[in-house]
Amino acid sequence: MPARSNRQIVLSSRPLGIPRAEHFSLRTAPLPALEPGRFLVRNRFLSVDPAMRGWVNAAANYANPVELGEVMRAFAAGTVVESRHPDYPVGTDVMGMLGWQEFAVSDGSEIRRRVKESDLPLSLSLGVLGLNGVTAYFALRELGEPRRGDTVVVSTAAGAVGSIAGQLARKQGCRVVGIAGGEQKCAICVSEFGYDAAVDYRAADLPAALRQACPDGIDVYFDNTAGRISDAVLPQINRHARIVVCGTASVASWDPWPEGPRVERHLLNKAARMAGFLVWDYEHRYEEAVSHLAALVRSGGLRYREEIVEGLDAAPGSIADLYEGRNLGKRLIRLAPL
């Protein structure tokens, strides 16, 4: 039987822009007795994702804001340790929106999937076999529509989503160029993830560096950043280019609304297409993506990086680390067994 107390990270103040450690606090709460139809998950890994910045902002985006005093919304992977639910017996590994906490009580509505890949590490269900991998798979396949011979550019190319998107585009026979921050991440893009070239977005002349890396223009842009990186890409798109808006990591705040170059003339002149991607639109096809990605991982045809930090106390400052480029790979928090 697990301990009857639960350590949790809660949102204690509303950030303006990037959430930092001081916006969270640690509390200990009692574990309730299980009611019929519910089960208790012992979280083993907690996810850290760029989307969490949007979840704690005062203004709702595609999800309602996390309330003050509420457990920080987060994906987690763990094991059922008590159950009064017939579909979730003790010992079942699950992944879902279980929060930054040691335990989570669920009726199944928070669960995204039961993890069936027992031959692979459970942590992968939060990265390459989780929302990151599924996002890369569907955003590239359904919106990017890469074709053999295309030039595909991926921003945050060494990140948990970008690194998978780049590898999948290479498997489609595309020339793939990554945009990343710093020499180390650019080197990882080429040496580990198989990019044909990588460009440091901190380059003095980013547009010129992109022109050199993409002499035939850009057919698909997998955009995880927005901002000045995208401003440098758009003038170099080819006719009928496809632009996938998957993230806006470079925009620190939407209040006031950021200003910058307008995209309409680029899209019109090149008859190009720009579309936003939300992974929730593809939940009914989740297993299709995971099955495909798991087979590639098993065969060694898809590489990934995990950066695992230890203990719940590491959670509060971890979102800021993502936005300040201090991670190399998918950031996860591992909880010690109780």
Steps between C-alpha positions, in 0.01 A plus 500: 500500500634848420550772756176688571650842424575658165765763421381740231627804309229767481478832315533766771522820292418597144808560281523767233683320224723206589409318824787465747565315823358782713158459337459152652495351846516153654219368714416168661140383474326188636407224258126440498344157532420358158138509391357239261608565142826668600864393522825634640806560282850524640669746265848392394585766242369856462518688173625854443361658183511846339118501489496529879580871468166552328316291758596732788433831323191692609348498152365170370641365173398151390463396866368678808771645725625306801336659804704643787541234768440222248744214432708595199351346188748259342526172323637218711562128466457254781357177630163418653562404865142481629183454299123485523466529122461182292689640200807608697626214716800536730822486303367681189739760359323817386578843357275800533435845641584395855678814622820589678442277802606164643155339475189565294146373554316446171178365358672448164404833342851641552669199338623541144600137457598181674866447425538169319867523396632299796828435316579872488564746787185650649655847469466480122121524539554868585740572214563321175200269565296774666357835400835615361532213257131499410515875433799463269340206319162657425610862457756398239289234331162675490597868468860505377445229237872455422589362159820335387751767403336777706704723726353487851606752765430426868538755781599385851646217297676327791190509722262223593260572210739651247754219515232243418347712222842541340572127505158415358549750218837343417329163475268657241801576282516871582797727549461610864645814655473567871499829687631477855669713765877467529778289352434200723134464404577558132765226517251262665250566219750378241691229689214339695180584316628487143420853383673598177592836651428708808490877545559683827215749545745723687695553178578864423318469167239227538335556158838464327581184698164353396557587134834321512345191663193504271628602154183367331261676739270349762204271424388413853555703815429323831469802727543456875609857577330782306676837544812608318595143402179465303549851363830379349342184355190644332673705227679181389200271457433345161181501298235279666703476822330357808554668836403311815455719809568264786629739767587860582790452740670831418200710605541574870156655546182562302417812701562729323455313173839475322560694181719398209511433127167406348471158337222562249712614202739207541209256500320668213802546273607137543149351514621352830301352784537566873306297756500467876531155657346372825567139587158467670342494154667162441430321829286241322808398295753502786573127481580525129781744574633316806509168315696654213744683728554203734595278207758759391642526853531121528680477165738782584352711221389782730734659751399700804653682794368513854621737769378363832520699823431343835223573746186710526698796633658540155164574337435870577797640307488255215267691264730803501792269421328402173449857390856595590647211304652317796369158398645250254216266414159426645490634857352255750478487878550158654333433834677272741310190619330552834 
